[in-house]
């Protein structure tokens, strides 16, 4: 799955699953694009688009990571006002191509769509 598709999936999840009523912000998927990630305890850590996967792995070595797919990693941090505590980093050809700060609902929607996509690929390849 290419990075543009993943970004589109997050945006689609945010629109498709948005409540029609005045539900709290944490009840709907929320995502923000991240251009540069700087570690507040070590300003030499600077992750942005184009950074190699190995550098991201080293720079984020003390953070909790879940690989949603080989090219989509989720890191768990402290939340902002909208509950966006998850950093999604997408790779293509071993380099960062997209970073988004998302809430739990958007993370769950992305993880589900990646699982569905891999299931469909497995079925199609048989």
C-alpha positions, 0 to 999 in steps of 0.5 A: 500500500503506497503512502498516499493511499495510507494518508487518504485512508486516514482522511477518509476514516476521519470523514466517514466515521465523523459523528453527525451529532455533537459528540466529543472530539475524542469520539471521531478520527482526528489526524494532523500532518507532521512535517518535522519531529524533534525530540525535546530531550535531544534536539539532535534527533530530527525526523522529517520526510526523506529520513532513512528507516534505520535512522527513525528506528535508532531515533525512536528506540526508546518509544513504544512501537507497533508495526501496522505493516512493514512500511507503517509504524505507530508510536505512542506518545502523550496526547494533545487536546484532541487525544492525538497520542499516536504518531504514524510514520509511513515509509516507501523505499526505506525513507519517511514519506509521511508522518501524522499525529492521530487519535486512537479512533483514526489509528484503529481505522488505519489498522483495520484498513491495513489488515483488510488490505493484506487479507484481500492481497492474500486472497488474491494471490491464491 
